Amino acid sequence: MTQAVLDVRDVQKSFGAVTAAKDINVSVPEGAVYSLIGTNGAGKTTFVNMVTGYIKPDSGVINFAGRNITGMGPRQITRLGIHRSFQIAQLCNELTVEENMVVAATIHKSARPSFWRNAHGAEARERALATLERFRIAEHRNRLIPELSGGVKKLLDIAMAIAGQTKVMLLDEPTSGVAADEKFPIMDLVIEALRAEGVTVIFVEHDMDIVTRYSDRVLAFYDGRIIADDAPEEVLSDPDVQRYVTGGAA
Ligand SMILES: Nc1ncnc2c1ncn2[C@@H]1O[C@H](COP(=O)(O)OP(=O)(O)OP(=O)(O)O)[C@@H](O)[C@H]1O
């Protein structure tokens, strides 16, 4: 059996009278691709925020790679290997694609053991270029960020995130801001590259075609609870999910 890289046990979180997470229990095997679905306010972001250290659960335990990370801050959690990509790509507009990538590779390198710290700067550039090739955006390497399409920006953002030792990647609506005809090609590349790196993926998504095509498993959130946790076909044919999630989805 594949070991769980992320294990969330009995997690609860309230904001005043609002219960944003109730009895959350999730076990994500290493290398799996999970998607999180649910209408607005269902608790998806709260889950992502707790796993990435942006908010602290009121109770419960979050284990990552066998280590208790409950209550750790975002920086510490990122350093351990859980990375998060936001809806709006976090890129430096004044730099080229390649320069953005080199900066990311260098920052990650400085968090590594001394062997990496002593490595020459050329190595960061080499790694940067190899990653750009893997995401098939090397042809854009000399362009500035504002010149890029939404799809290329998204690919670069994710490529930069895995320049480090990322083990789990959380993506917030990876196809938002991407043109309709670019969605599948972009997701094909993202998922292929992350799977090739052995990165476990958890993505929030409202587009059920994307959910069905790319997830091994789906977690359906409703009112702070997980109401279904199964393969995409099972979850999307679940009457409660159809009633509370997909039927009422915006
Ligand atoms: N910092 C906060 N302070 C107060 N209430 C919050 C806070 N964060 C989330 N909530 C509430 O917790 C509930 C769950 O919100 P959450 O953002 O996790 O939902 P979501 O599924 O991510 O929705 P969306 O798809 O709109 O992002 C909502 O009722 C929300 O208003």
The ligand as an SDF file (V2000), in Angstrom:
LIG
                    3D

 31 33  0  0  0  0  0  0  0  0999 V2000
  -10.8480   34.3480    7.9800 N   0  0  0  0  0  0  0  0  0  0  0  0
  -12.1490   34.0930    8.0720 C   0  0  0  0  0  0  0  0  0  0  0  0
  -12.9430   34.7630    8.9280 N   0  0  0  0  0  0  0  0  0  0  0  0
  -14.2460   34.5070    9.0450 C   0  0  0  0  0  0  0  0  0  0  0  0
  -14.8980   33.5620    8.3340 N   0  0  0  0  0  0  0  0  0  0  0  0
  -14.1690   32.8570    7.4450 C   0  0  0  0  0  0  0  0  0  0  0  0
  -12.7750   33.0760    7.2650 C   0  0  0  0  0  0  0  0  0  0  0  0
  -12.3180   32.2070    6.3220 N   0  0  0  0  0  0  0  0  0  0  0  0
  -13.3860   31.4820    5.9250 C   0  0  0  0  0  0  0  0  0  0  0  0
  -14.4920   31.8600    6.6040 N   0  0  0  0  0  0  0  0  0  0  0  0
  -15.8390   31.2780    6.4690 C   0  0  0  0  0  0  0  0  0  0  0  0
  -15.6750   29.8690    6.5270 O   0  0  0  0  0  0  0  0  0  0  0  0
  -16.5470   29.2290    5.6010 C   0  0  0  0  0  0  0  0  0  0  0  0
  -15.7230   28.4000    4.6380 C   0  0  0  0  0  0  0  0  0  0  0  0
  -15.0110   29.2780    3.7640 O   0  0  0  0  0  0  0  0  0  0  0  0
  -13.9300   28.8040    2.7080 P   0  0  0  0  0  0  0  0  0  0  0  0
  -13.2700   30.0410    2.1850 O   0  0  0  0  0  0  0  0  0  0  0  0
  -13.0940   27.7580    3.2780 O   0  0  0  0  0  0  0  0  0  0  0  0
  -14.8640   28.1870    1.5580 O   0  0  0  0  0  0  0  0  0  0  0  0
  -14.4870   27.7780    0.0720 P   0  0  0  0  0  0  0  0  0  0  0  0
  -15.0850   26.4380   -0.1640 O   0  0  0  0  0  0  0  0  0  0  0  0
  -13.0430   27.9050   -0.1480 O   0  0  0  0  0  0  0  0  0  0  0  0
  -15.2420   28.8560   -0.8150 O   0  0  0  0  0  0  0  0  0  0  0  0
  -14.7660   29.6120   -2.1710 P   0  0  0  0  0  0  0  0  0  0  0  0
  -15.0250   28.6400   -3.2860 O   0  0  0  0  0  0  0  0  0  0  0  0
  -15.6710   30.7910   -2.2180 O   0  0  0  0  0  0  0  0  0  0  0  0
  -13.3340   29.9860   -2.0210 O   0  0  0  0  0  0  0  0  0  0  0  0
  -17.3340   30.3410    4.9210 C   0  0  0  0  0  0  0  0  0  0  0  0
  -18.5570   30.4890    5.5990 O   0  0  0  0  0  0  0  0  0  0  0  0
  -16.4570   31.5570    5.1170 C   0  0  0  0  0  0  0  0  0  0  0  0
  -17.2300   32.7430    5.1450 O   0  0  0  0  0  0  0  0  0  0  0  0
  1  2  1  0
  2  3  1  0
  2  7  2  0
  3  4  2  0
  4  5  1  0
  5  6  2  0
  6  7  1  0
  6 10  1  0
  7  8  1  0
  8  9  2  0
  9 10  1  0
 10 11  1  0
 11 12  1  0
 11 30  1  0
 12 13  1  0
 13 14  1  0
 13 28  1  0
 14 15  1  0
 15 16  1  0
 16 17  2  0
 16 18  1  0
 16 19  1  0
 19 20  1  0
 20 21  2  0
 20 22  1  0
 20 23  1  0
 23 24  1  0
 24 25  2  0
 24 26  1  0
 24 27  1  0
 28 29  1  0
 28 30  1  0
 30 31  1  0
M  END
$$$$
